[in-house]
Amino acid sequence: MITDIFKPAKIGFLELKNRIAMAPMTRARNEDGIPNENNAIYYQQRAGAGLIITEGTAISDTAKGVLYIPGLYTKEQVEGWKKVTKAVHEKGSTIFSQLWHVGRVSHTSNQPNGIAPVGPSDIQAQNTSAWGYNENGVEGFVPASKPKALSAAEVKNVVKDFSAAAKNAIEAGFDGVEIHGANGYLVEQFLNPFVNNRTDEYGGSIENRSRFLLEIADAVIEAVGSQKTGIRLNALRRFGRFATLR
C-alpha cells in the first residue's frame, strides 16, 4: 500500500498538514548569532512541508564550529526565533529546532576568547575542517583545533546547556526540538570508541559512552516533555568529512 505523502498525518501530539519533512541544513547567515527577518522569510518559503527541522542551532557560545550560525542561549536569539516560528505557523506548518554542539569539530576562532574547543577526549579530529578564520584573519575552511577533554563536571554543564536551549526553543514558539546526536558532533563523539578514550562514567563500555546522550535526553524531556523531544542519530563511521576517525 502506497501512502499519499500529501495527506495530513497525526504523529503523537503533532497534526501535520502533510507527510513531507524538511531536513536541517546549515546556513550560516547570522553574523551576530540572532535570527532576523531573512530567516523568517527563508523558512516561511519552505513551509509547504508539514514539518521543518531548522538548521543546527548552537546551545551555547562554545558549541559552534561554523561562523555566523544562530543560537538559542540568549534572550535576543529567542526573540529572533519568534519571527521564524510565527512565519512558519502562519503557513500552517510545524517547526522543530535542532539543538547543536559540534564538540571537537571546531576551531579556536569559533570559540569565545580563542579557547580550545571541547570533546570527550583530547583527540584531535584528523582531515576535518571547521569554518573559521586562519592565522591571517581570512575566513574559510580551517583544520579542527586540538580539543580540551571535558571534565565530568563540565559534561554536566553541557547537559544543562541542552536543557536550557530546549526551554528557550519552546519559549520562542517551536513545536519541539531535535537533539543533534549524529554526523561526528559532540554526542556522537561520546558514543564513538575511536574518539572517546575516557575512563570515567562517560567512557569505556557502551553503557557509559551512551550516558551523555541519555542524560541530555532526560534533561530535555524534563524541560519540554517527551512528545516534543527527538534525537537525530546515525551509524558510527570511521571515514567521512566529520571524521569519526582515530
N, C-alpha and C positions, 0 to 999 in steps of 0.2 A: 504494500500500500504506500503510495507516494503522498506525503503531506504537502499541502499547499502552503508555501512559506509566506504568502501574503495574508493568510488568515490570522486573526488575533490568537494570542496564546496566554494562558494563565500559568505562571510558574511561581509557586509559593504565594506570596502576597502581591507579586507583580502581575499587572494586567497589561500585556504588551499589545500594541496595535498590529504587529506582525511578528514573524519569527526570524527576522533579519537582525543581526547584531553587527555593530561597527567595532572592530578590534582597536586596541590602543596603538597610537603612532606618535613617537617623539617628534615634537615640533620646534622647540627652542625659539620661541617668538616673544619672550617676555624678558627683556633685559633687566628689569627690576624685580623679576620673580612674581609680579602681580598680574593676574589675568585682566584683560580690558575688553573694550567693545569689539575689537577684532576677533578675539577668542569667541565671543558670543556669536558673532556673525558666522564664523567658521563652523561651529557646532550646530547652529540652527540650520545652516545649509545642508547638513547631513542628518537632520532629524527625521528623515523619511524612514530610517531604521527604527525598529521597535525598541532596541536597546543600544546605547552608546557607552563604551568604556573609554574614559579620557586618556590622553597622553599620560605617561608616567609623571607623577606629581610628587615632589620632594617632601618628605615628612619632617625634615629639619635642615638647617643650613649646612650640615656636614653630610647630607645624604646624596649630594649631587655629583655627577660625573660628566655633565654636559652643560655648557654655558647657556644662559637665557631660558632655563626651564622654569615653569611656575611651581609654587609650593603651596602647602596648606598648614603653615605653622605660625602665621601672623594674622592679626585682625584685618589688615589691608588685603591680604590674599583671600581671606574668607569673603570679604565684601566684593572683591573682583570676581570670584567664582559665582557669586549670586547672580551676576549678569548672565553668566553662561547657563546656569540651571533654569533661570527664568525664560531665556530664549528657547531652550530645548523643550521645556514643558508647554510653552505656548503652541508648539507644533505637535503636542500630544505624544512626545517620545519620553523615554525613561533613560536616566543617565547615572552611571556609577563612576566614582573617582578611583583611579588606580594609584595606590599608595606605594611609593618607590624609595628604596635605599640601595644605591649601587655598590656600597661596600668598597672593595679594593679596586674596582674598575673606575678609578678616578685619578685625578692629578692634583698636585698641590695648588695649582692655580684655580681649581674649582672649590677649594676649601677656605674657610674663614682664616684670615691671617696666614695663609700659606702652610697650614699644618698638614701633616700626613693624613691620607685617607685611612679608613679603618677596615678591618676584616676579622674573620675568626682567628687568623694566624698572621704572621708577618711575611707570608709567602707572596712574592710579587707576581702579578699576572704577566706572563710572557706573551709576546706577539699580540698584545692587546692595547688598544688606544682609547683614550678619553678625548673629549673635545674641550680644549682649554687654550692657554697661552704658552708659547715656548719661551725660552730664555731671553728672546729679543722682544717679547710682548706681542708677538704675532699670533693671531687666532688661527686655530686649525687642529688637526689630529696630533696628539702628543702621547708618548708612551705612558701607560699607567704607572703611577709612582709606587714605591715600596710602601706597603701599608703598615699601620700600627695594629698589633693584636689587641682586640677589646678585652678588658678585664671582665670578670664575671659581673661586677657592679655596673660597668658600662653597658654590658649586654642588657641588663635590666632597664637601663635608661633608654636604650633604643626601643625596647618593647613599649615603654611608656610613650615614646615619640609616635609610634604607630597608633596607639590608642588615642592620643591627643589629636592626631591628624584625622582619625576616623570621626571623632566628635566634631571637629571643625568642618568636615565634609557634610555631615548631616545639617549642621548649622547653616552651611552655605546653600542648602537646598538639594543636595544629591540624594538619590533614592537608595543608595547603598555604596559600598566600597569593595574594591578588589585588592587584596594583598598581593603584591608582586613577589612571587616566590620562584621565579624562573630565570632563564637566559643568563645565568652566570652572575647574577647580582647577589646581594648580601645574604638573603635567605638561602639561596641555593649554595652559596659558598659554605655555609654551616653544614648543609646536608652532604656536601661532596667530600669524600675521604681523601681526595688528592689535594684539596685546598685546606681542609680543616685538620690540623695536627694537634689539637688541644688535648689535654689530659685531664681536664676538669669535667664537670657535669654536662658540658656542651660539646664534648668530643669523644672519640673512640667508637663506641657502639652506635648502631643506627638509632637506638632509642635516645641516646644522648645527643647525637647530631640533629635529631628531629626536635629536640626540646625547644630550641629558639623559635622555630616556626609555630609549634603548638602553644607556646606562651604568648606569642603575638596573636594567634587566632583567639585564644581565650580572652585576652585583654580587649581585643576589638569587639568580640561578641558581647562582652560585658558592657562595653561602651555604647554600642549601637544596635545590638540584637543579632541573633544568628541568621535571621532571614535577610538581613541587609549586609551580610558578610560573605565574600567569595575569596577564593585563593587561585592564583594562576601558578601552575606547576608544569614542568616538562621533564622528560627523562634526562638523567645526567649525561653530559657529553664530555669527551676528553679532547675534542678538537672543535674549532669554530672561533668566530670572532671574539666571543666573550670568554673564551679560554677557561673552561673548567680543566685547565692544564696543570701539570705538576709545577 
